[in-house]
């Protein structure tokens, strides 16, 4: 039964085995329990009705739905990003500390397969979690939108609006319901979480503890979320009446090269919440950019991990 | 073409960097050793002597600073070399969320096994290490001895030609230790090469064909066990049911033989391990024995 055949440089089958094991590990760690408070929040939002505001402060139905989407998308972003960091940070340092890694790497498993398998495992769990939250969002938003359409139709009919304007009002509200554009917002958060997981993977390859990995990943997440503002300031801002110097430009370039720009993901999500048109081309670009980010972080992780001694 | 050595370490040197660019620490200093296929080789030495580093270099977990390590002719730094190796680390920890059968399955799949072959192999391995009854229990509740046994099962799952064992009986009770030792002997009988690191010298003595002694990173002695431990100018004679007359005759004969001295004489002794195993395995339960002792004490007091 001994195998003397050569081991391939990269094997999708081995990656799948490690990814499956990672999914099992995270599921049995009861990681999906975090979905319970999310579900409660999403359901609780159903009962938060801003109808009692009257007069100039009163919220339009579209605004109310936008608020619903903003809260839900924000919650999804927060949970998936934190989950991506914590799950990834727990896995590799945990395997090293427990010496489970010894037994895996002493089998014919290239280190790249191990890294990619772990990352895919986390991404698979992120996908499941995002899918559950998305179903919850779409369901709650659907009922809320239907409710708003009904209320608005009744109100406009009572006041005596013509049928054409009532239909236009209903269409405006429906545009803020569960549409494909909203799905783009959800996808952008999923892609963002995948990039964050890849960042955490890179950090965990040279980190000595789970805590360090989590703290550093959170820091990069924050810097990445604000890097476009910093970059704009360094490149373009003439607050003090001076053009940015070469040092500012170098710092700005370095920041944009090292840290992923998470503002791009947020822009899509914000547009989705506002029910603005998001082009398929923009989404494809974002997906491509995410793949590039993930690819770069995986290659860097592999460089660090391939020479790591245990 | 002659068969390649199971393990070949040539002039292995391993330096570890000190913290904050401090002084380098040389853990292994020019170690060379060869293990023939089918041999049981024991590497012994005190803590920090370089045993585990040598073992890790053989397994490709650390890269040699200089020198080479090869398994069946394949460089240890290459992944290919590991298809022929099973490794049991000291105090192994596996994924606690997996059951015994799932653990063996996971490692089998990593080695490219699948389908009926893997299924049969899982059962075979669990039977070999005596964990059939615990096949569906998660490793979270396993004792140290059980973890060690599941470690052996995963190490052997792909039927490797070389098994590397780092302190295989560390923290295991004497019964478990004996079982693991018997398993190693079974491997030896199957022709599997075993590379063993241990502090338990008695155990190494019982099962190893050849032994290397490493101290402060240097392989200070190496050879066949019999050659290393035999005292050339001393002879041991163990007799069973020897009468006092026969003993007297032997003593007289020694006295009259020029240049021969009787160094020591006494009753042959068993080992504490053998005694422990005899006492714990022969009696139906420890409790009944305690009762007997108490009863006899009562009788004495009366």
Interface residues (C-beta under 8 A of the other chain):
Chain A: X1 X2 X3 X4 X5 X6 X7 X14 X17 X18 X21 X24 X25 X28 X29 X98 X99 X100 X102 X103 X104 X105 X106 X107 X108 X109 X110 X307 X309 X310
Chain B: X56 X59 X60 X61 X62 X63 X72 X79 X80 X82 X83 X84 X85 X86 X87 X88 X89 X91 X92 X93 X94 X95 X97 X98 X106 X107 X109 X110 X111 X112 X117 X121 X151 X154 X155 X158 X159 X160 X161 X164
